[in-house]
Amino acid sequence: MPGDSRFWSVLATFGRIPLGPRFRPGSIPVLDNGGHRAAIESVARKLSRAQDA
C-alpha cells in the first residue's frame, strides 16, 4: 500500500543508489516502452533531412 512508511523508505533507498556512472553525462534515465524513443528518432530524421535540403 503506497501509504505505508516501509514502501516510502524502500523507495527513498532506491533514490540513493549511485547509478550515475552507468549513464552518459547529461542524460536523464527514464522508463520507456519504445514509444518516446521512436518519436524522438522520427523528429531527429526530419530535422536531419531539413538541414540537408
PDB file with one MODEL, atoms N, CA, C and O in Angstrom:
MODEL        1
ATOM      1  N   MET A   1       0.848  -1.182   0.000  1.00  0.00           N
ATOM      2  CA  MET A   1       0.000   0.000   0.000  1.00  0.00           C
ATOM      3  C   MET A   1       0.892   1.243   0.000  1.00  0.00           C
ATOM      4  O   MET A   1       1.786   1.348   0.840  1.00  0.00           O
ATOM      5  N   PRO A   2       0.673   2.178  -0.915  1.00  0.00           N
ATOM      6  CA  PRO A   2       1.547   3.349  -1.017  1.00  0.00           C
ATOM      7  C   PRO A   2       1.592   4.229   0.227  1.00  0.00           C
ATOM      8  O   PRO A   2       2.554   4.981   0.388  1.00  0.00           O
ATOM      9  N   GLY A   3       0.627   4.175   1.089  1.00  0.00           N
ATOM     10  CA  GLY A   3       0.644   4.980   2.296  1.00  0.00           C
ATOM     11  C   GLY A   3       1.538   4.407   3.387  1.00  0.00           C
ATOM     12  O   GLY A   3       1.772   5.058   4.405  1.00  0.00           O
ATOM     13  N   ASP A   4       2.032   3.209   3.184  1.00  0.00           N
ATOM     14  CA  ASP A   4       2.848   2.525   4.165  1.00  0.00           C
ATOM     15  C   ASP A   4       4.232   3.174   4.256  1.00  0.00           C
ATOM     16  O   ASP A   4       4.837   3.481   3.228  1.00  0.00           O
ATOM     17  N   SER A   5       4.734   3.384   5.465  1.00  0.00           N
ATOM     18  CA  SER A   5       6.037   4.032   5.641  1.00  0.00           C
ATOM     19  C   SER A   5       7.173   3.159   5.121  1.00  0.00           C
ATOM     20  O   SER A   5       8.192   3.683   4.672  1.00  0.00           O
ATOM     21  N   ARG A   6       7.017   1.839   5.174  1.00  0.00           N
ATOM     22  CA  ARG A   6       8.069   0.956   4.640  1.00  0.00           C
ATOM     23  C   ARG A   6       8.199   1.128   3.126  1.00  0.00           C
ATOM     24  O   ARG A   6       9.309   1.135   2.594  1.00  0.00           O
ATOM     25  N   PHE A   7       7.092   1.265   2.449  1.00  0.00           N
ATOM     26  CA  PHE A   7       7.108   1.498   0.999  1.00  0.00           C
ATOM     27  C   PHE A   7       7.936   2.728   0.668  1.00  0.00           C
ATOM     28  O   PHE A   7       8.799   2.678  -0.208  1.00  0.00           O
ATOM     29  N   TRP A   8       7.681   3.832   1.360  1.00  0.00           N
ATOM     30  CA  TRP A   8       8.402   5.077   1.084  1.00  0.00           C
ATOM     31  C   TRP A   8       9.865   4.976   1.503  1.00  0.00           C
ATOM     32  O   TRP A   8      10.733   5.587   0.880  1.00  0.00           O
ATOM     33  N   SER A   9      10.138   4.216   2.542  1.00  0.00           N
ATOM     34  CA  SER A   9      11.517   4.013   2.969  1.00  0.00           C
ATOM     35  C   SER A   9      12.314   3.265   1.896  1.00  0.00           C
ATOM     36  O   SER A   9      13.442   3.642   1.576  1.00  0.00           O
ATOM     37  N   VAL A  10      11.726   2.217   1.351  1.00  0.00           N
ATOM     38  CA  VAL A  10      12.388   1.457   0.283  1.00  0.00           C
ATOM     39  C   VAL A  10      12.551   2.324  -0.956  1.00  0.00           C
ATOM     40  O   VAL A  10      13.604   2.300  -1.594  1.00  0.00           O
ATOM     41  N   LEU A  11      11.535   3.080  -1.300  1.00  0.00           N
ATOM     42  CA  LEU A  11      11.600   3.958  -2.469  1.00  0.00           C
ATOM     43  C   LEU A  11      12.709   5.000  -2.300  1.00  0.00           C
ATOM     44  O   LEU A  11      13.445   5.278  -3.247  1.00  0.00           O
ATOM     45  N   ALA A  12      12.831   5.569  -1.115  1.00  0.00           N
ATOM     46  CA  ALA A  12      13.885   6.555  -0.844  1.00  0.00           C
ATOM     47  C   ALA A  12      15.268   5.914  -0.922  1.00  0.00           C
ATOM     48  O   ALA A  12      16.227   6.564  -1.339  1.00  0.00           O
ATOM     49  N   THR A  13      15.380   4.657  -0.529  1.00  0.00           N
ATOM     50  CA  THR A  13      16.654   3.943  -0.607  1.00  0.00           C
ATOM     51  C   THR A  13      17.092   3.788  -2.063  1.00  0.00           C
ATOM     52  O   THR A  13      18.274   3.937  -2.371  1.00  0.00           O
ATOM     53  N   PHE A  14      16.156   3.492  -2.956  1.00  0.00           N
ATOM     54  CA  PHE A  14      16.492   3.370  -4.372  1.00  0.00           C
ATOM     55  C   PHE A  14      16.998   4.698  -4.928  1.00  0.00           C
ATOM     56  O   PHE A  14      17.813   4.713  -5.850  1.00  0.00           O
ATOM     57  N   GLY A  15      16.527   5.793  -4.384  1.00  0.00           N
ATOM     58  CA  GLY A  15      16.983   7.100  -4.833  1.00  0.00           C
ATOM     59  C   GLY A  15      18.428   7.390  -4.479  1.00  0.00           C
ATOM     60  O   GLY A  15      19.025   8.306  -5.045  1.00  0.00           O
ATOM     61  N   ARG A  16      19.004   6.638  -3.561  1.00  0.00           N
ATOM     62  CA  ARG A  16      20.393   6.854  -3.140  1.00  0.00           C
ATOM     63  C   ARG A  16      21.389   5.923  -3.841  1.00  0.00           C
ATOM     64  O   ARG A  16      22.591   6.003  -3.589  1.00  0.00           O
ATOM     65  N   ILE A  17      20.902   5.049  -4.708  1.00  0.00           N
ATOM     66  CA  ILE A  17      21.791   4.128  -5.417  1.00  0.00           C
ATOM     67  C   ILE A  17      22.599   4.926  -6.446  1.00  0.00           C
ATOM     68  O   ILE A  17      22.016   5.661  -7.243  1.00  0.00           O
ATOM     69  N   PRO A  18      23.915   4.794  -6.443  1.00  0.00           N
ATOM     70  CA  PRO A  18      24.746   5.568  -7.378  1.00  0.00           C
ATOM     71  C   PRO A  18      24.716   4.984  -8.800  1.00  0.00           C
ATOM     72  O   PRO A  18      25.562   4.165  -9.160  1.00  0.00           O
ATOM     73  N   LEU A  19      23.756   5.406  -9.579  1.00  0.00           N
ATOM     74  CA  LEU A  19      23.629   4.910 -10.945  1.00  0.00           C
ATOM     75  C   LEU A  19      24.260   5.856 -11.972  1.00  0.00           C
ATOM     76  O   LEU A  19      24.324   5.525 -13.156  1.00  0.00           O
ATOM     77  N   GLY A  20      24.715   7.004 -11.539  1.00  0.00           N
ATOM     78  CA  GLY A  20      25.272   7.995 -12.450  1.00  0.00           C
ATOM     79  C   GLY A  20      26.332   7.476 -13.397  1.00  0.00           C
ATOM     80  O   GLY A  20      26.272   7.784 -14.587  1.00  0.00           O
ATOM     81  N   PRO A  21      27.313   6.692 -12.925  1.00  0.00           N
ATOM     82  CA  PRO A  21      28.347   6.206 -13.841  1.00  0.00           C
ATOM     83  C   PRO A  21      27.831   5.291 -14.951  1.00  0.00           C
ATOM     84  O   PRO A  21      28.540   5.056 -15.929  1.00  0.00           O
ATOM     85  N   ARG A  22      26.627   4.780 -14.818  1.00  0.00           N
ATOM     86  CA  ARG A  22      26.072   3.879 -15.835  1.00  0.00           C
ATOM     87  C   ARG A  22      25.464   4.631 -17.014  1.00  0.00           C
ATOM     88  O   ARG A  22      25.130   4.019 -18.028  1.00  0.00           O
ATOM     89  N   PHE A  23      25.319   5.938 -16.897  1.00  0.00           N
ATOM     90  CA  PHE A  23      24.674   6.732 -17.942  1.00  0.00           C
ATOM     91  C   PHE A  23      25.644   7.763 -18.490  1.00  0.00           C
ATOM     92  O   PHE A  23      26.605   8.153 -17.827  1.00  0.00           O
ATOM     93  N   ARG A  24      25.374   8.198 -19.720  1.00  0.00           N
ATOM     94  CA  ARG A  24      26.196   9.239 -20.327  1.00  0.00           C
ATOM     95  C   ARG A  24      26.012  10.553 -19.562  1.00  0.00           C
ATOM     96  O   ARG A  24      24.932  10.808 -19.028  1.00  0.00           O
ATOM     97  N   PRO A  25      27.053  11.387 -19.504  1.00  0.00           N
ATOM     98  CA  PRO A  25      26.911  12.683 -18.835  1.00  0.00           C
ATOM     99  C   PRO A  25      25.803  13.505 -19.486  1.00  0.00           C
ATOM    100  O   PRO A  25      25.722  13.598 -20.710  1.00  0.00           O
ATOM    101  N   GLY A  26      24.970  14.085 -18.670  1.00  0.00           N
ATOM    102  CA  GLY A  26      23.882  14.919 -19.172  1.00  0.00           C
ATOM    103  C   GLY A  26      22.627  14.146 -19.529  1.00  0.00           C
ATOM    104  O   GLY A  26      21.623  14.756 -19.897  1.00  0.00           O
ATOM    105  N   SER A  27      22.649  12.817 -19.433  1.00  0.00           N
ATOM    106  CA  SER A  27      21.461  12.045 -19.767  1.00  0.00           C
ATOM    107  C   SER A  27      20.562  11.919 -18.538  1.00  0.00           C
ATOM    108  O   SER A  27      21.014  12.035 -17.399  1.00  0.00           O
ATOM    109  N   ILE A  28      19.293  11.681 -18.801  1.00  0.00           N
ATOM    110  CA  ILE A  28      18.329  11.510 -17.732  1.00  0.00           C
ATOM    111  C   ILE A  28      17.677  10.146 -17.922  1.00  0.00           C
ATOM    112  O   ILE A  28      17.002   9.929 -18.928  1.00  0.00           O
ATOM    113  N   PRO A  29      17.862   9.217 -16.979  1.00  0.00           N
ATOM    114  CA  PRO A  29      17.264   7.896 -17.146  1.00  0.00           C
ATOM    115  C   PRO A  29      15.743   7.953 -17.006  1.00  0.00           C
ATOM    116  O   PRO A  29      15.222   8.572 -16.078  1.00  0.00           O
ATOM    117  N   VAL A  30      15.037   7.303 -17.931  1.00  0.00           N
ATOM    118  CA  VAL A  30      13.577   7.231 -17.890  1.00  0.00           C
ATOM    119  C   VAL A  30      13.141   5.824 -18.246  1.00  0.00           C
ATOM    120  O   VAL A  30      13.890   5.072 -18.870  1.00  0.00           O
ATOM    121  N   LEU A  31      11.938   5.471 -17.854  1.00  0.00           N
ATOM    122  CA  LEU A  31      11.340   4.213 -18.275  1.00  0.00           C
ATOM    123  C   LEU A  31      10.577   4.492 -19.569  1.00  0.00           C
ATOM    124  O   LEU A  31       9.728   5.382 -19.621  1.00  0.00           O
ATOM    125  N   ASP A  32      10.888   3.726 -20.604  1.00  0.00           N
ATOM    126  CA  ASP A  32      10.260   3.953 -21.896  1.00  0.00           C
ATOM    127  C   ASP A  32      10.002   2.610 -22.552  1.00  0.00           C
ATOM    128  O   ASP A  32      10.889   1.757 -22.597  1.00  0.00           O
ATOM    129  N   ASN A  33       8.807   2.419 -23.055  1.00  0.00           N
ATOM    130  CA  ASN A  33       8.482   1.163 -23.734  1.00  0.00           C
ATOM    131  C   ASN A  33       8.803   1.234 -25.221  1.00  0.00           C
ATOM    132  O   ASN A  33       8.433   0.330 -25.971  1.00  0.00           O
ATOM    133  N   GLY A  34       9.482   2.285 -25.663  1.00  0.00           N
ATOM    134  CA  GLY A  34       9.879   2.418 -27.052  1.00  0.00           C
ATOM    135  C   GLY A  34       9.151   3.526 -27.787  1.00  0.00           C
ATOM    136  O   GLY A  34       9.630   3.993 -28.820  1.00  0.00           O
ATOM    137  N   GLY A  35       8.025   3.951 -27.292  1.00  0.00           N
ATOM    138  CA  GLY A  35       7.239   4.981 -27.976  1.00  0.00           C
ATOM    139  C   GLY A  35       7.926   6.334 -28.017  1.00  0.00           C
ATOM    140  O   GLY A  35       7.919   7.006 -29.049  1.00  0.00           O
ATOM    141  N   HIS A  36       8.518   6.738 -26.902  1.00  0.00           N
ATOM    142  CA  HIS A  36       9.197   8.035 -26.863  1.00  0.00           C
ATOM    143  C   HIS A  36      10.440   8.012 -27.735  1.00  0.00           C
ATOM    144  O   HIS A  36      10.707   8.973 -28.456  1.00  0.00           O
ATOM    145  N   ARG A  37      11.201   6.932 -27.678  1.00  0.00           N
ATOM    146  CA  ARG A  37      12.420   6.827 -28.482  1.00  0.00           C
ATOM    147  C   ARG A  37      12.077   6.914 -29.972  1.00  0.00           C
ATOM    148  O   ARG A  37      12.764   7.599 -30.729  1.00  0.00           O
ATOM    149  N   ALA A  38      11.022   6.224 -30.386  1.00  0.00           N
ATOM    150  CA  ALA A  38      10.610   6.249 -31.788  1.00  0.00           C
ATOM    151  C   ALA A  38      10.222   7.662 -32.210  1.00  0.00           C
ATOM    152  O   ALA A  38      10.575   8.099 -33.305  1.00  0.00           O
ATOM    153  N   ALA A  39       9.502   8.376 -31.355  1.00  0.00           N
ATOM    154  CA  ALA A  39       9.095   9.738 -31.676  1.00  0.00           C
ATOM    155  C   ALA A  39      10.301  10.672 -31.774  1.00  0.00           C
ATOM    156  O   ALA A  39      10.374  11.500 -32.681  1.00  0.00           O
ATOM    157  N   ILE A  40      11.239  10.539 -30.848  1.00  0.00           N
ATOM    158  CA  ILE A  40      12.434  11.385 -30.868  1.00  0.00           C
ATOM    159  C   ILE A  40      13.273  11.095 -32.102  1.00  0.00           C
ATOM    160  O   ILE A  40      13.772  12.021 -32.742  1.00  0.00           O
ATOM    161  N   GLU A  41      13.436   9.818 -32.443  1.00  0.00           N
ATOM    162  CA  GLU A  41      14.208   9.464 -33.630  1.00  0.00           C
ATOM    163  C   GLU A  41      13.529   9.949 -34.901  1.00  0.00           C
ATOM    164  O   GLU A  41      14.204  10.346 -35.851  1.00  0.00           O
ATOM    165  N   SER A  42      12.203   9.922 -34.929  1.00  0.00           N
ATOM    166  CA  SER A  42      11.455  10.419 -36.089  1.00  0.00           C
ATOM    167  C   SER A  42      11.696  11.914 -36.286  1.00  0.00           C
ATOM    168  O   SER A  42      11.935  12.367 -37.405  1.00  0.00           O
ATOM    169  N   VAL A  43      11.633  12.668 -35.206  1.00  0.00           N
ATOM    170  CA  VAL A  43      11.879  14.117 -35.295  1.00  0.00           C
ATOM    171  C   VAL A  43      13.327  14.375 -35.691  1.00  0.00           C
ATOM    172  O   VAL A  43      13.596  15.280 -36.482  1.00  0.00           O
ATOM    173  N   ALA A  44      14.268  13.590 -35.152  1.00  0.00           N
ATOM    174  CA  ALA A  44      15.679  13.764 -35.492  1.00  0.00           C
ATOM    175  C   ALA A  44      15.898  13.516 -36.982  1.00  0.00           C
ATOM    176  O   ALA A  44      16.665  14.241 -37.616  1.00  0.00           O
ATOM    177  N   ARG A  45      15.239  12.504 -37.554  1.00  0.00           N
ATOM    178  CA  ARG A  45      15.369  12.232 -39.001  1.00  0.00           C
ATOM    179  C   ARG A  45      14.819  13.393 -39.809  1.00  0.00           C
ATOM    180  O   ARG A  45      15.430  13.805 -40.794  1.00  0.00           O
ATOM    181  N   LYS A  46      13.656  13.932 -39.399  1.00  0.00           N
ATOM    182  CA  LYS A  46      13.055  15.059 -40.119  1.00  0.00           C
ATOM    183  C   LYS A  46      13.964  16.280 -40.067  1.00  0.00           C
ATOM    184  O   LYS A  46      14.132  16.970 -41.072  1.00  0.00           O
ATOM    185  N   LEU A  47      14.545  16.550 -38.916  1.00  0.00           N
ATOM    186  CA  LEU A  47      15.458  17.682 -38.785  1.00  0.00           C
ATOM    187  C   LEU A  47      16.699  17.490 -39.649  1.00  0.00           C
ATOM    188  O   LEU A  47      17.189  18.435 -40.268  1.00  0.00           O
ATOM    189  N   SER A  48      17.200  16.266 -39.684  1.00  0.00           N
ATOM    190  CA  SER A  48      18.386  15.961 -40.485  1.00  0.00           C
ATOM    191  C   SER A  48      18.089  16.181 -41.965  1.00  0.00           C
ATOM    192  O   SER A  48      18.909  16.755 -42.682  1.00  0.00           O
ATOM    193  N   ARG A  49      16.922  15.729 -42.428  1.00  0.00           N
ATOM    194  CA  ARG A  49      16.533  15.927 -43.830  1.00  0.00           C
ATOM    195  C   ARG A  49      16.375  17.402 -44.149  1.00  0.00           C
ATOM    196  O   ARG A  49      16.769  17.848 -45.226  1.00  0.00           O
ATOM    197  N   ALA A  50      15.805  18.164 -43.225  1.00  0.00           N
ATOM    198  CA  ALA A  50      15.604  19.605 -43.443  1.00  0.00           C
ATOM    199  C   ALA A  50      16.945  20.326 -43.535  1.00  0.00           C
ATOM    200  O   ALA A  50      17.075  21.277 -44.306  1.00  0.00           O
ATOM    201  N   GLN A  51      17.928  19.902 -42.778  1.00  0.00           N
ATOM    202  CA  GLN A  51      19.252  20.532 -42.826  1.00  0.00           C
ATOM    203  C   GLN A  51      19.982  20.162 -44.104  1.00  0.00           C
ATOM    204  O   GLN A  51      20.764  20.962 -44.617  1.00  0.00           O
ATOM    205  N   ASP A  52      19.743  18.953 -44.633  1.00  0.00           N
ATOM    206  CA  ASP A  52      20.391  18.506 -45.852  1.00  0.00           C
ATOM    207  C   ASP A  52      19.831  19.196 -47.081  1.00  0.00           C
ATOM    208  O   ASP A  52      20.522  19.324 -48.092  1.00  0.00           O
ATOM    209  N   ALA A  53      18.575  19.645 -47.003  1.00  0.00           N
ATOM    210  CA  ALA A  53      17.926  20.269 -48.176  1.00  0.00           C
ATOM    211  C   ALA A  53      18.414  21.660 -48.447  1.00  0.00           C
ATOM    212  O   ALA A  53      17.960  22.299 -49.396  1.00  0.00           O
TER     213      ALA A  53
ENDMDL
END
